[in-house]
């Protein structure tokens, strides 16, 4: 295997890794963008007077993270397979792009 093929394989692998983690990046950024919502514990306090789940436990992130993760996977996954397989075919790393 030549150095150019090894470099191309590394670049393809790096691209696949970025695409692999992209849904997680979208899902983790969604609560920051949407923000807010009602508290999960509905604002109730424990016996010591502090919030049961704390001030940060809100419903919007609990709902938006799984939903945005599913949407990101549906949007991102087809281009991953199509792009990497087509690139591998063009670079003669695979015989068929499908």
C-alpha distance (Angstrom), angle and dihedral (degrees) to the residues before:
residue distance angle dihedral
X1 . . .
X2 3.78 . .
X3 3.79 126.8 .
X4 3.79 91.6 -110.5
X5 3.81 91.7 55.1
X6 3.79 90.6 47.8
X7 3.80 90.7 50.7
X8 3.79 91.2 48.6
X9 3.81 90.7 49.4
X10 3.81 89.8 51.4
X11 3.80 92.0 49.8
X12 3.80 92.3 48.1
X13 3.81 90.1 49.1
X14 3.80 91.6 48.8
X15 3.80 90.2 50.4
X16 3.79 91.1 50.1
X17 3.80 90.6 49.9
X18 3.80 91.8 52.6
X19 3.81 91.2 48.6
X20 3.80 89.7 47.0
X21 3.81 93.2 57.0
X22 3.81 96.2 38.0
X23 3.84 95.3 91.2
X24 3.79 90.0 53.6
X25 3.81 90.8 50.8
X26 3.81 90.5 51.9
X27 3.80 93.1 45.7
X28 3.79 93.7 49.7
X29 3.80 93.5 47.0
X30 3.81 95.0 49.5
X31 3.84 97.2 78.6
X32 3.79 89.7 51.3
X33 3.79 90.9 53.2
X34 3.82 96.3 41.5
X35 3.79 96.8 32.9
X36 3.77 127.4 162.6
X37 3.75 127.3 46.4
X38 3.74 131.5 147.4
X39 3.80 119.5 -52.9
X40 3.81 114.8 -95.9
X41 3.80 90.6 -132.0
X42 3.84 89.0 48.1
X43 3.80 90.9 -121.2
X44 3.80 95.2 -63.7
X45 3.79 121.0 151.0
X46 3.79 129.9 -138.0
X47 3.81 123.1 -125.3
X48 3.81 91.5 -83.7
X49 3.80 92.0 56.1
X50 3.81 97.1 -107.6
X51 3.80 124.0 118.2
X52 3.82 113.3 -87.8
X53 3.81 96.5 -127.9
X54 3.79 98.5 15.6
X55 3.77 132.0 -108.0
X56 3.80 94.4 -72.4
X57 3.83 99.3 58.8
X58 3.81 101.8 100.2
X59 3.80 131.9 162.0
X60 3.82 97.5 -126.5
X61 3.83 95.4 68.5
X62 3.79 92.1 42.5
X63 3.81 90.3 56.8
X64 3.80 100.2 32.0
X65 3.81 99.8 50.7
X66 3.83 97.7 60.9
X67 3.80 92.2 38.0
X68 3.80 94.3 49.9
X69 3.80 90.9 45.0
X70 3.82 91.4 55.7
X71 3.81 91.6 46.0
X72 3.80 91.9 48.4
X73 3.80 91.7 49.9
X74 3.81 92.0 50.2
X75 3.81 91.3 48.7
X76 3.81 99.1 39.4
X77 3.82 104.2 37.4
X78 3.85 100.6 67.2
X79 3.83 94.1 53.0
X80 3.81 89.4 47.9
X81 3.77 93.7 60.0
X82 3.78 95.9 36.2
X83 3.80 94.7 46.0
X84 3.78 99.2 43.8
X85 3.79 94.3 42.7
X86 3.80 93.1 47.5
X87 3.80 90.9 47.0
X88 3.80 90.9 49.3
X89 3.80 89.3 50.4
X90 3.82 92.9 50.0
X91 3.79 90.8 48.4
X92 3.81 89.9 48.8
X93 3.81 92.6 -116.9
X94 3.82 91.5 122.6
X95 3.79 131.3 28.5
X96 3.83 97.8 -141.2
X97 3.82 125.7 30.6
X98 3.82 93.6 -141.9
